[in-house]
Amino acid sequence: MGKKIAILGDIHSNIDALEVVLEDAQSQGVDEYFCTGDIVGYNACPHECLEIVRSLNCPVVKGNHDYYVASERNLEDFNPYAAAVVEWTRGQLSDEELQYLHDMPFSVTKAGITLVHSTMDRPEAFGYVFDNQQAETNFIYQKTLVCFHGHTHCPMIYEKQMSGVYRIDPQEFKLAPGRKYFINVGSVGQPRDGDPRATYVIYDVAERTVNFRRLEYDISAAQARIRAAGLPERLAERLAYGQ
């Protein structure tokens, strides 16, 4: 039986979505987990989500929210809603948890798979990939045939062929021999592609298939946690719209 890997990204402290995703992954026979970063930020359960991800003992890379929560750097580049949650999250985590976030690498390669939160050229700069041209730059630095990433919260497949880079909408997809793939796994905790359901990917190593999973979860419960924590109302509202 081939190995099945669940790739999770942009959990963003959403325990309600994370628990549903992990239950689904177990039901699908997943053997291993990878994480493309941003465990914290935006939602109200950073400690709980960190605890769960760490218990998976999986490869995980540093997202921009993980980075800023752990570094105490100036937040002028963040929008006010995101900055407010970063500052709040700093006060919710222990020194040991902050050190864990600080020590996470920007990229990881394991078993022929690369993980990065944003891009391979300058992973510490947290650039966005929204089109073929931006993906083309990434492929210059990508050494493995497949790289999973996040950051935009929008699931997408970019395929590198001899004739160029092609964007493929998220679907159950079989990787073609000899081509490279840069795959955005979407967001567990704050989807932004107009679909509010939690998103993650199952990669079947033997079959070379990528399966995007979209799952209903208790959005109202996640919204209630945000409001109870006194976090910006906008962050609760957007969960219902996947924006």
Rosetta blueprint (number, residue, H / E / L):
1 M L
2 G L
3 K L
4 K E
5 I E
6 A E
7 I E
8 L E
9 G L
10 D L
11 I L
12 H L
13 S L
14 N L
15 I H
16 D H
17 A H
18 L H
19 E H
20 V H
21 V H
22 L H
23 E H
24 D H
25 A H
26 Q H
27 S H
28 Q L
29 G L
30 V L
31 D L
32 E E
33 Y E
34 F E
35 C E
36 T L
37 G L
38 D L
39 I L
40 V L
41 G L
42 Y L
43 N L
44 A L
45 C L
46 P H
47 H H
48 E H
49 C H
50 L H
51 E H
52 I H
53 V H
54 R H
55 S H
56 L L
57 N L
58 C L
59 P L
60 V E
61 V L
62 K L
63 G L
64 N H
65 H H
66 D H
67 Y H
68 Y H
69 V H
70 A H
71 S H
72 E L
73 R L
74 N L
75 L L
76 E L
77 D L
78 F L
79 N L
80 P H
81 Y H
82 A H
83 A H
84 A H
85 V H
86 V H
87 E H
88 W H
89 T H
90 R H
91 G L
92 Q L
93 L L
94 S L
95 D H
96 E H
97 E H
98 L H
99 Q H
100 Y H
101 L H
102 H H
103 D H
104 M L
105 P L
106 F L
107 S E
108 V E
109 T E
110 K E
111 A L
112 G L
113 I E
114 T E
115 L E
116 V E
117 H L
118 S L
119 T L
120 M L
121 D L
122 R L
123 P H
124 E H
125 A H
126 F L
127 G L
128 Y L
129 V L
130 F L
131 D L
132 N H
133 Q H
134 Q H
135 A H
136 E H
137 T H
138 N H
139 F H
140 I H
141 Y H
142 Q L
143 K L
144 T L
145 L L
146 V E
147 C E
148 F E
149 H E
150 G L
151 H L
152 T L
153 H L
154 C L
155 P L
156 M E
157 I E
158 Y E
159 E E
160 K E
161 Q E
162 M L
163 S L
164 G E
165 V E
166 Y E
167 R E
168 I E
169 D L
170 P L
171 Q L
172 E L
173 F E
174 K E
175 L L
176 A L
177 P L
178 G L
179 R L
180 K E
181 Y E
182 F E
183 I E
184 N E
185 V L
186 G L
187 S L
188 V L
189 G L
190 Q L
191 P L
192 R L
193 D L
194 G L
195 D L
196 P L
197 R L
198 A E
199 T E
200 Y E
201 V E
202 I E
203 Y E
204 D E
205 V L
206 A L
207 E L
208 R L
209 T E
210 V E
211 N E
212 F E
213 R E
214 R E
215 L E
216 E L
217 Y L
218 D L
219 I H
220 S H
221 A H
222 A H
223 Q H
224 A H
225 R H
226 I H
227 R H
228 A H
229 A L
230 G L
231 L L
232 P L
233 E H
234 R H
235 L H
236 A H
237 E H
238 R H
239 L H
240 A L
241 Y L
242 G L
243 Q L
